Amino acid sequence: MLEDAYGYKGSKLNILTVDVEDYFHTEAMAFAVPRDYWDQMTPRVEQNTHKLFEVLERRRVRTTMFFLGWVADRFPQLVAEAVALGHEVACHSYWHRPVYRLSREEFREDTKRAKDAIESAAGQQIIGYRAPSFSIVQGMDWATDILAELEFKYDSSCNPIRHDIYNNPHAPRTPHQLRSGILEIPISTLRVFGTNFPFGGGAYLRVLPLVYMKTGLHLTARSGEPLVLYLHPWEIDPDQPRLPVHLKSRLRQYLGLSGMLARLEWLLETYSFAPTAQTCSHILSEQPAATDMVFA
């Protein structure tokens, strides 16, 4: 049984990640709040992330926090606080635009701007990336080539399921090395009769029946691979403003918010979690080491 200074439970570390963005940054809200209006919105990311900090600190759990560059520029102290608390800090783009809608140069510019903003706030180099809406799909090797050029060491932009925004059902389900040398770390899925079913985060984690979610978690844990889960600060905020969007977006954004914190508490009590760089250190150590890295 593994039990260290952080209180990790169990014989294996899993990965819990947080995409640090605000309620109006999501793809579901993109038509209601164009990016030109973001600065006119009342932010809630700071208070919600602090609430997550408190929950994680009480459970002595450290995560990987994929910060939006826009958030890092406006709340640099939030990035610095994450580092001080021992969380790994990583990149979630600058403008939260799906990668498949960007040219190569637009993607490079967005990613470099975000990386610079986050590293400036963190005071250290970052090595992890996650695309908005898991939007690096099959056939987009050029994106991970650019990540390698920008000195990222791993990517977690793959949720290998059928989806109307990020359809990628045939991608590998377990961590694997890409042609670029980047380590790809997909979100956990449940495979039944040759089909991948989601449970690893977002609305799936909030609203799917608890018995189904527990089955997915249990079977993945038994497989020997780490669980890779994700959530957002706005998902523990049932009081967030309701914006005028169509039914599908309302369901994705608002369903299950009131119960998400309880599910998170249960996860933290039941499974052992650590930052991505720590959990996958045996693979990342085979790559050229990043400089000036500090993971408390």
N, C-alpha and C positions, 0 to 999 in steps of 0.2 A: 504494500500500500504506500503510495507516494504522498508525503506530507512535508512541505517545506515552509519557509518563512511566509509565503503567500497563502498557505493553507490549501494548496491544491489537493484534491481528493482523487483516489483511484490510482490505477496502475498506468494511466496514459493521459497525456495532456491533449485537450481539444482546443479549437480556435473559435473564440467569440469576437465578432467584429462589429464596429459601429460606424455607419456612414453619417458623418457629422454634417448635416444640412438642415435647413429650416423647412417648415411646413409648406411654404410657397415655392420651394425649389424643385419639387418633384415633377416628374413627367406628367402625372395626373393633373397637376395644377398649371401646366405650361400655357394653356390657352387663356386661363382666367387671369394669370399674372405674368405678362411678358417680362423678359429680363430687364427691359428699360425701366420697369416699375418696381424692381426689387428694393431699391433704396427708399421707396415710399411706404413699404410695408412695416408693420410693427414686428420686430424680431422676437422670437421666443427660443432661439437655439441656445442662447447662453443659459437661461434658467433651466431648460430641459436637460442640457448636458451636465449641468451641475447636479441635477437630481440623479442622473445616471452615475456620476462620480460618487455620490453618497452611497448609492446602492452597492456599487462595485467595491468601494472601500470597506463597507461594513462586512461584505463577504470575502474580502481580501483577494479579489480577482483582478487580474490585469488583462487588458484586451488590446486589439489593434484598432486604432481610430483613424478611419479614412476621412480626412478633412477636405471639404470643398475649399478651393483657393479663395473664393469670394468670402467665405466665413473667416479664413485665416487672416485676410487683409483687414477685416473689420473688427475681429475679436482675437487679436494675436495673443492676449493673455489667456484665452481658453486653450490654445495650442500649448503654450508654456506650462499651464497647469496640468494638462494631460501628461506631459513629459515628466513633470515633477512628481506626479502620482505613480509613475512607473509604467504607464501605458506606452505602447508603440504608436508612433504617429506615422501616417502614410497619406497618400494622395488620392483624391476622388474627383479630379479635374478642377477647372476653375469655374466654368459657367454651366456645368451640369447639362451639356448637350450630348445626345447620343453620338457615339463615335462614327457609326455608319452614315451619319448625315454630314460628316466633316471631310474636307480634303486632307491629304497628308500634311500639308503645311499648316492648315488650321488646327489639326490635332497636335502637331508638334508645338505650335505657339501656345495653345491652351494649356497643354501639359507642362511646358517649361514655365509658364507664368504661375501656374498653381504650385509647382515644385518650389520655385523661388520664394513664393509667399509663405508656404508652410515651413520651409527650412529656415527662413529668416525669423519666424515666430518661435520655432522650436529650438533654434540654436544648435542644430545638428543635421546631418544628412539623413534623408529618408530613402528607403529602398523598395517600398511597396506601392502598388497602384491598383485602383479599382475603377473601372469605367462606369459612368452613370447608366443606370438601367441595364447593366450587364451587356453592354452594346458592342463589345468586341466579339463578333460571331465568326463562325468558320468561314475561311476565305479571306480573312483580314490579317494575314501574317505581317503585312506592312506596319500595322499598329504596334505589335510587340517588337518589331525591329526598331522602331522609333523609341520605345521604352528602353530597350537595351542601350541605344545610343545615348539616352539621357541618364544612364547609369542606374536604372531600376534593376532589382535583382529578382523580384517576383511580381506576379499579376494575379488578381483574384476577380477577374471580369467575366467568368463563365458560370452561368447557372444552366446546367444541361437539361433543359425541359422544353416542351412546346409552350410558346407564349406569343401573344400578338405583338409585343414590343421587342423581345429578345429571343426569338425562336432559334434554339440551338440544341435540339434533342439528341443529336448523335455525337456530341463532343464527349471526350473521355470524362469519367465521373470521379477520378482520383487524381491526386497531384502528379504532375508529369512535366518533363522538360520540353520546352518548345525549341524550334529550329534556331531561334534567336539566342538561345541560352537562358532565356527567362524561365523561371519555375512557375507553372500555372497551377493555381490552387482553386479548384471548383467548389461551388456551394454544394453541400450534401443533398442527395436525393435518395428516394426509395425506389428500387428497381423491382418491378413486378411484371412477369410475363413479357420481358424484353422491352418494357416501357419505363421511362424515368418519371417518377411522381415527386412533386415538390413538398418540402416541409421545412426547409432550412432557414426561413426568415421572412421578413416583411409581412404582408397580409396573410400568407400561408401560416406563419407562426402564430399570428393573432387569432385567426378565425377557424382553422381546421379543428375537427374534433380531437379532444385530448388523447383519446385512445389511439387514433391514427398517428398523431405526432409522436407519442411515446413509442409506437411500433417502429417508426422510422429512426428515431434516436437510438433505440435498443439494437436494432439490426446493424446500423452503421457502427455503433460502438463495438459490437461483436466482430465486425469484419476486420478489425486491426487498423483501419484507417481513422484518422482524426475526424471528429465532427467539425464541420465548418459552417457556422451560423452567422446571421447578420440581423441587425435592427437599426433603427434611426431614433434620434432623440425625440422627434415629434410623435413617435408611436406610443410614448408613455404620457402623452399630453391630451387627454380627452376634452379639455377646455379650449383647444385651439380654434381659431375662427373657421366657420364653415363658408367656403367660397362657392360661387355659382358655377358649378360644373355639371356635366351630364352624369347619368346614373352610374355607369361603369367606374368613372373616376371617383364618385362619391363613395362607392363601395370599397374601392381599393384604398382610399385615403382614410376613411372614418370608421369602417367596420372593425369592431373588436378593440378599439382603443382603451376602453375602460378596464378590460381584463388583461392587458399586455403586461403591466407591471407585475401582476401575480404570477404570470407564466415565466417571466424573467427570473423572479425570485426562486421559483421551483427549479429552473434550469441551473442556476448558480449553486443551489443546495445539492443538486443531484449529480452534476458532472464537474470535472476538473478542467479549467480553461487557462490558457496562457496566450501571450501575443504570438502572432504568426511567425515572426523571426525566431522566437525561442522554440516553438513547437517543431518547426521545419529546419532547425539549425544544422542537423546532420546532412541535409541536402544543400542548403545555402552555403555551408562551409566549403563545399567542393568548388564553388565559384570564386572569382577574384573578390577579395574582401573589400567592403565599402570602408571609406575612411571616416574617422571622427564619429563613429557610431557609438551611442551610449544608450543602452537599454537597462533602466534601473530594475 
